[in-house]
Amino acid sequence: MDVYGGLLSKLIEELSRLPGIGGKSAQRLAFYIINMPEEKVEKLSQVMLDARKNIKYCRDCYTLSDKEVCPICASPSRDHKTIMVVESPRDMAAYEKTAQFKGVYHVLHGVINPALGIGVADIKLKELIQRIQREDTEELIIATNSSVEGEATAMYISKLVKPSGIKTTRIATGVPVGGDLECIDEVTLLRALEGRITI
Amino acid sequence: MDVYGGLLSKLIEELSRLPGIGGKSAQRLAFYIINMPEEKVEKLSQVMLDARKNIKYCRDCYTLSDKEVCPICASPSRDHKTIMVVESPRDMAAYEKTAQFKGVYHVLHGVINPALGIGVADIKLKELIQRIQREDTEELIIATNSSVEGEATAMYISKLVKPSGIKTTRIATGVPVGGDLECIDEVTLLRALEGRITI
């Protein structure tokens, strides 16, 4: 028997389709929503629709933004000659939180992953190449994730960029700050050893 | 700097106000939503608003329903003389999943909790008393949670109902099925011992 009756069950069903929201969370959210003041539910709906309708790729770096050029690309105080290449807008947000990187970004929206059928044409790589040909780029910092696919994509990009003479770097792999050596996998330990610096 | 620009940040902010959704989940949901087909976002918004506007309390048992009388109270195949008293519609749904209870429910929407300022008048207790006076109730099964407040509320209800001569029972407290004795708290172990049955 449908315990809740049509509308509530439908709401729970729709919510449980969202990523990371299982049956129990969807129930909890649904009950929360039907107890919210009506104008708050209207606001949430409106924000969702507005975001869906108006957010597009930044013309330059392909992050998501509701402006044609995102705030970072539009900022004159950023160093537009240093481009950090990241997989997703979330990775970009993670680096932005450090508030130390003064360059700009380029968002690939994925990495090359033959197993999932994601090829060179499926990520914003052509756009990156066109951008560095058009702009006066000095350094390309490749900050794809340290996964097999992230590493392979980094290698691919560095080979592609080499002829242009632009300096290409890769963020360091090693032991995370506060990390306990005995809990860290062997590959990371080896990478940390290989990448050791003089102090 | 607002990395994402206005609309996306606003969406993340609104989503992170929902219960159980932290900053990271809100980000993930927001990115998912802006990548959903537009008509799906419209559907989700509509379902939320419909549910918020049309769901009210069932006239008889006070569960949430979009009908005046919920499907369970409206069903002639249920035993309307046995009422299970629960704290929330979710607890009711949990018992409904067992598909073994054939009676009907009464949803209190909370328990008496002086620490949180929730008194007798704040839960649907008056409505329960009126209901058993009006209806031909034979048994009241009190299935509030086994918390201090749940137990106190159960005691309070049983005292209130006693004069009417209606049989009042309480669901059993004990070791959960599959539970490992060594992992179970002492109070539960004692309760299980006190409540032992002849086999």
HADDOCK unambig.tbl for C-alpha pairs under 7 A between the chains (distance, minus, plus):
assign (segid A and resid 3 and name CA) (segid B and resid 71 and name CA) 6.91 0.50 0.50
assign (segid A and resid 3 and name CA) (segid B and resid 93 and name CA) 6.19 0.50 0.50
assign (segid A and resid 4 and name CA) (segid B and resid 64 and name CA) 6.69 0.50 0.50
assign (segid A and resid 4 and name CA) (segid B and resid 65 and name CA) 5.79 0.50 0.50
assign (segid A and resid 5 and name CA) (segid B and resid 65 and name CA) 5.79 0.50 0.50
assign (segid A and resid 5 and name CA) (segid B and resid 66 and name CA) 6.52 0.50 0.50
assign (segid A and resid 5 and name CA) (segid B and resid 70 and name CA) 6.93 0.50 0.50
assign (segid A and resid 5 and name CA) (segid B and resid 71 and name CA) 6.53 0.50 0.50
assign (segid A and resid 7 and name CA) (segid B and resid 51 and name CA) 5.49 0.50 0.50
assign (segid A and resid 7 and name CA) (segid B and resid 66 and name CA) 6.36 0.50 0.50
assign (segid A and resid 8 and name CA) (segid B and resid 51 and name CA) 5.97 0.50 0.50
assign (segid A and resid 11 and name CA) (segid B and resid 47 and name CA) 5.73 0.50 0.50
assign (segid A and resid 11 and name CA) (segid B and resid 48 and name CA) 6.22 0.50 0.50
assign (segid A and resid 11 and name CA) (segid B and resid 51 and name CA) 6.89 0.50 0.50
assign (segid A and resid 14 and name CA) (segid B and resid 44 and name CA) 6.38 0.50 0.50
assign (segid A and resid 19 and name CA) (segid B and resid 29 and name CA) 6.72 0.50 0.50
assign (segid A and resid 29 and name CA) (segid B and resid 19 and name CA) 6.72 0.50 0.50
assign (segid A and resid 33 and name CA) (segid B and resid 52 and name CA) 6.72 0.50 0.50
assign (segid A and resid 34 and name CA) (segid B and resid 51 and name CA) 6.36 0.50 0.50
assign (segid A and resid 34 and name CA) (segid B and resid 52 and name CA) 4.39 0.50 0.50
assign (segid A and resid 38 and name CA) (segid B and resid 52 and name CA) 6.69 0.50 0.50
assign (segid A and resid 41 and name CA) (segid B and resid 49 and name CA) 6.49 0.50 0.50
assign (segid A and resid 42 and name CA) (segid B and resid 49 and name CA) 6.76 0.50 0.50
assign (segid A and resid 44 and name CA) (segid B and resid 14 and name CA) 6.39 0.50 0.50
assign (segid A and resid 45 and name CA) (segid B and resid 45 and name CA) 4.83 0.50 0.50
assign (segid A and resid 47 and name CA) (segid B and resid 11 and name CA) 5.74 0.50 0.50
assign (segid A and resid 48 and name CA) (segid B and resid 11 and name CA) 6.23 0.50 0.50
assign (segid A and resid 49 and name CA) (segid B and resid 41 and name CA) 6.48 0.50 0.50
assign (segid A and resid 49 and name CA) (segid B and resid 42 and name CA) 6.75 0.50 0.50
assign (segid A and resid 51 and name CA) (segid B and resid 7 and name CA) 5.49 0.50 0.50
assign (segid A and resid 51 and name CA) (segid B and resid 8 and name CA) 5.98 0.50 0.50
assign (segid A and resid 51 and name CA) (segid B and resid 11 and name CA) 6.88 0.50 0.50
assign (segid A and resid 51 and name CA) (segid B and resid 34 and name CA) 6.33 0.50 0.50
assign (segid A and resid 52 and name CA) (segid B and resid 33 and name CA) 6.69 0.50 0.50
assign (segid A and resid 52 and name CA) (segid B and resid 34 and name CA) 4.37 0.50 0.50
assign (segid A and resid 52 and name CA) (segid B and resid 38 and name CA) 6.66 0.50 0.50
assign (segid A and resid 64 and name CA) (segid B and resid 4 and name CA) 6.68 0.50 0.50
assign (segid A and resid 65 and name CA) (segid B and resid 4 and name CA) 5.81 0.50 0.50
assign (segid A and resid 65 and name CA) (segid B and resid 5 and name CA) 5.76 0.50 0.50
assign (segid A and resid 66 and name CA) (segid B and resid 5 and name CA) 6.53 0.50 0.50
assign (segid A and resid 66 and name CA) (segid B and resid 7 and name CA) 6.36 0.50 0.50
assign (segid A and resid 70 and name CA) (segid B and resid 5 and name CA) 6.87 0.50 0.50
assign (segid A and resid 71 and name CA) (segid B and resid 3 and name CA) 6.92 0.50 0.50
assign (segid A and resid 71 and name CA) (segid B and resid 5 and name CA) 6.47 0.50 0.50
assign (segid A and resid 93 and name CA) (segid B and resid 3 and name CA) 6.15 0.50 0.50
